[in-house]
């Protein structure tokens, strides 16, 4: 699925499938997430080192970047969870200077559209990043805070979205 989504306005943001030429920028966003404490210390980043194998060889997995004027400003991945009909949103990152401008929302929207098309009934995600903007983003899309737990001294927030329920509401 080589989907592209464009945001129209004074600037044009494109959300597109990861290309190997994006590797350096994706790795940079990943490392910045580590430095901001968004990633567990035991996270090896093996999926980031091999995005093609991790996200682009199975029809239920995918990885996108958000690009503006040739610069990668964000990323998101979807991975089929071990539970049947469940997908996981992973690696949502937006470059710090570009946060709160709708890029994260466009990435989540792209991922959720993919999850629906691939037959997922539930989407899960977790984050250690406890900023109101991240919480607002997830709740705006209908995610429910499932639980919080402490992991390596940091609070891990887990969210879920039942797609079959939100789909029904959209048609009512």
The 8 nearest C-alpha neighbors of each residue, nearest first, counted from 0:
[[1, 2, 16, 61, 58, 113, 55, 3],
 [2, 0, 16, 3, 15, 17, 63, 61],
 [1, 3, 0, 15, 16, 4, 14, 109],
 [4, 2, 15, 14, 13, 5, 1, 16],
 [3, 5, 14, 13, 15, 2, 6, 109],
 [6, 4, 13, 12, 7, 11, 14, 3],
 [7, 5, 12, 11, 8, 13, 4, 10],
 [8, 6, 11, 5, 10, 9, 12, 13],
 [7, 9, 10, 11, 6, 12, 5, 101],
 [8, 10, 11, 7, 6, 12, 67, 5],
 [11, 9, 8, 12, 7, 67, 6, 68],
 [10, 12, 7, 6, 67, 8, 5, 13],
 [11, 13, 67, 6, 5, 66, 10, 65],
 [12, 14, 5, 66, 4, 65, 15, 3],
 [15, 13, 65, 4, 3, 64, 66, 5],
 [16, 14, 3, 63, 64, 2, 13, 17],
 [15, 17, 63, 1, 62, 64, 2, 18],
 [18, 16, 63, 62, 64, 15, 21, 19],
 [17, 19, 20, 21, 16, 22, 51, 15],
 [20, 18, 21, 22, 17, 51, 50, 23],
 [19, 21, 18, 22, 23, 17, 24, 25],
 [22, 20, 19, 18, 24, 23, 25, 17],
 [21, 23, 25, 19, 24, 20, 26, 18],
 [24, 22, 26, 25, 21, 27, 20, 28],
 [25, 23, 27, 26, 21, 22, 71, 28],
 [24, 26, 28, 22, 27, 23, 21, 29],
 [25, 27, 29, 23, 24, 28, 22, 30],
 [26, 28, 24, 30, 25, 29, 31, 23],
 [29, 27, 31, 25, 26, 30, 32, 24],
 [28, 30, 26, 32, 27, 31, 25, 33],
 [31, 29, 33, 27, 32, 28, 26, 34],
 [32, 30, 34, 28, 33, 29, 27, 35],
 [33, 31, 35, 29, 30, 37, 34, 28],
 [34, 32, 30, 36, 38, 31, 35, 37],
 [33, 35, 31, 36, 32, 30, 37, 38],
 [36, 34, 32, 33, 37, 31, 38, 128],
 [37, 35, 33, 34, 38, 32, 127, 128],
 [38, 36, 127, 128, 32, 35, 33, 126],
 [37, 39, 33, 36, 32, 40, 42, 127],
 [38, 40, 42, 41, 37, 151, 36, 150],
 [39, 41, 42, 38, 151, 33, 43, 36],
 [42, 40, 39, 43, 38, 151, 44, 150],
 [43, 41, 39, 40, 44, 38, 45, 33],
 [44, 42, 45, 41, 40, 46, 47, 39],
 [43, 45, 47, 46, 42, 48, 29, 49],
 [44, 46, 48, 43, 47, 49, 42, 50],
 [45, 47, 49, 44, 53, 48, 50, 52],
 [48, 46, 44, 50, 49, 45, 26, 25],
 [47, 49, 45, 46, 50, 44, 26, 22],
 [50, 48, 46, 47, 51, 52, 53, 45],
 [51, 49, 53, 47, 46, 52, 54, 48],
 [50, 52, 55, 54, 49, 53, 56, 19],
 [51, 53, 50, 49, 56, 54, 55, 46],
 [54, 52, 50, 46, 51, 49, 55, 56],
 [55, 53, 61, 60, 51, 50, 52, 62],
 [54, 56, 51, 61, 57, 52, 60, 53],
 [55, 57, 52, 54, 51, 58, 53, 60],
 [58, 56, 59, 60, 55, 54, 61, 53],
 [57, 59, 60, 56, 55, 117, 61, 0],
 [60, 58, 57, 79, 117, 78, 61, 114],
 [61, 59, 78, 54, 77, 57, 58, 79],
 [60, 62, 54, 77, 55, 76, 78, 59],
 [61, 63, 76, 17, 75, 54, 16, 77],
 [64, 62, 16, 17, 15, 75, 74, 76],
 [63, 65, 74, 73, 14, 15, 17, 66],
 [66, 64, 14, 73, 13, 72, 71, 74],
 [67, 65, 71, 13, 70, 12, 72, 69],
 [66, 68, 12, 70, 69, 11, 13, 71],
 [69, 67, 70, 66, 11, 12, 10, 71],
 [68, 70, 67, 66, 71, 72, 13, 12],
 [71, 69, 66, 67, 68, 72, 24, 65],
 [70, 72, 66, 65, 73, 24, 64, 67],
 [73, 71, 94, 65, 66, 93, 70, 67],
 [74, 72, 93, 65, 92, 64, 71, 94],
 [73, 75, 64, 92, 91, 63, 65, 93],
 [76, 74, 91, 90, 63, 62, 89, 106],
 [75, 77, 62, 89, 61, 88, 90, 63],
 [78, 76, 88, 60, 61, 87, 89, 62],
 [77, 79, 60, 87, 86, 80, 76, 88],
 [80, 78, 86, 59, 60, 87, 85, 81],
 [79, 81, 86, 82, 85, 87, 78, 83],
 [80, 82, 83, 79, 85, 86, 84, 78],
 [83, 81, 80, 85, 84, 79, 86, 121],
 [82, 84, 85, 81, 80, 119, 79, 86],
 [85, 83, 119, 120, 82, 118, 121, 86],
 [86, 84, 121, 119, 80, 83, 82, 122],
 [85, 87, 79, 122, 80, 78, 119, 123],
 [88, 86, 123, 78, 122, 77, 124, 80],
 [89, 87, 77, 124, 76, 123, 78, 86],
 [88, 90, 76, 91, 77, 75, 87, 124],
 [89, 91, 75, 76, 92, 74, 88, 29],
 [92, 90, 75, 74, 89, 76, 93, 73],
 [91, 93, 73, 74, 90, 28, 94, 75],
 [94, 92, 73, 72, 98, 95, 103, 97],
 [93, 95, 72, 97, 96, 73, 98, 92],
 [94, 96, 97, 98, 93, 92, 72, 31],
 [97, 95, 94, 98, 93, 99, 72, 100],
 [98, 96, 94, 95, 100, 93, 99, 72],
 [97, 99, 95, 100, 96, 93, 94, 102],
 [100, 98, 101, 97, 102, 132, 103, 104],
 [101, 99, 98, 102, 97, 103, 104, 96],
 [100, 102, 104, 103, 99, 105, 98, 106],
 [101, 103, 105, 104, 100, 106, 93, 98],
 [104, 102, 106, 105, 101, 107, 93, 98],
 [103, 105, 107, 101, 106, 102, 108, 136],
 [106, 104, 108, 102, 103, 107, 109, 101],
 [105, 107, 103, 109, 104, 108, 110, 102],
 [108, 106, 110, 104, 109, 105, 111, 103],
 [107, 109, 105, 111, 106, 110, 104, 112],
 [110, 108, 106, 112, 107, 111, 105, 113],
 [109, 111, 107, 113, 108, 112, 114, 106],
 [112, 110, 114, 108, 113, 109, 107, 115],
 [113, 111, 109, 115, 114, 110, 108, 116],
 [112, 114, 110, 116, 111, 115, 117, 109],
 [115, 113, 111, 117, 119, 112, 116, 110],
 [114, 116, 112, 118, 117, 113, 119, 111],
 [117, 115, 113, 114, 118, 112, 119, 111],
 [116, 118, 114, 115, 59, 119, 113, 58],
 [119, 117, 115, 116, 114, 120, 84, 59],
 [120, 118, 84, 85, 114, 115, 121, 117],
 [119, 121, 162, 84, 163, 161, 85, 118],
 [122, 120, 161, 85, 162, 160, 119, 86],
 [123, 121, 86, 160, 87, 159, 85, 161],
 [124, 122, 159, 87, 158, 88, 86, 160],
 [125, 123, 88, 158, 87, 157, 159, 89],
 [124, 126, 157, 156, 158, 155, 123, 127],
 [125, 127, 156, 128, 155, 157, 37, 124],
 [128, 126, 155, 37, 154, 129, 156, 38],
 [127, 129, 37, 126, 130, 36, 133, 155],
 [128, 130, 127, 131, 133, 134, 126, 156],
 [131, 129, 132, 133, 128, 134, 135, 127],
 [130, 132, 134, 133, 135, 129, 136, 128],
 [131, 133, 135, 130, 134, 136, 99, 129],
 [134, 132, 136, 135, 131, 130, 137, 129],
 [133, 135, 131, 137, 132, 136, 138, 130],
 [136, 134, 132, 138, 133, 137, 131, 139],
 [137, 135, 133, 139, 134, 138, 132, 104],
 [136, 138, 142, 134, 140, 139, 135, 133],
 [137, 139, 141, 142, 135, 140, 136, 134],
 [140, 138, 136, 137, 141, 135, 142, 134],
 [141, 139, 138, 137, 142, 136, 108, 107],
 [140, 142, 138, 139, 160, 143, 137, 165],
 [143, 141, 160, 138, 159, 137, 140, 158],
 [142, 144, 158, 159, 145, 160, 141, 138],
 [145, 143, 158, 146, 157, 142, 159, 156],
 [144, 146, 158, 157, 143, 159, 147, 156],
 [147, 145, 157, 144, 156, 148, 158, 155],
 [148, 146, 156, 155, 157, 154, 149, 145],
 [147, 149, 155, 154, 150, 146, 156, 153],
 [148, 150, 154, 153, 155, 152, 151, 147],
 [149, 151, 153, 152, 154, 155, 148, 39],
 [152, 150, 153, 149, 39, 40, 154, 41],
 [151, 153, 150, 149, 154, 155, 148, 39],
 [154, 152, 150, 149, 151, 155, 127, 148],
 [153, 155, 149, 148, 127, 150, 156, 147],
 [154, 156, 127, 148, 147, 126, 149, 150],
 [155, 157, 147, 126, 125, 127, 146, 154],
 [156, 158, 125, 146, 145, 124, 144, 147],
 [159, 157, 144, 145, 143, 124, 123, 142],
 [160, 158, 123, 142, 143, 122, 124, 145],
 [159, 161, 142, 122, 121, 162, 143, 141],
 [160, 162, 121, 164, 163, 120, 165, 122],
 [163, 161, 120, 165, 164, 121, 166, 160],
 [162, 164, 166, 161, 120, 165, 167, 121],
 [165, 163, 167, 162, 166, 161, 168, 160],
 [166, 164, 168, 162, 167, 163, 169, 161],
 [167, 165, 163, 169, 164, 168, 162, 170],
 [166, 168, 164, 165, 170, 169, 163, 171],
 [169, 167, 165, 171, 170, 166, 164, 163],
 [168, 170, 166, 167, 171, 165, 164, 163],
 [169, 171, 168, 167, 166, 165, 164, 163],
 [170, 168, 169, 167, 166, 165, 164, 163]]
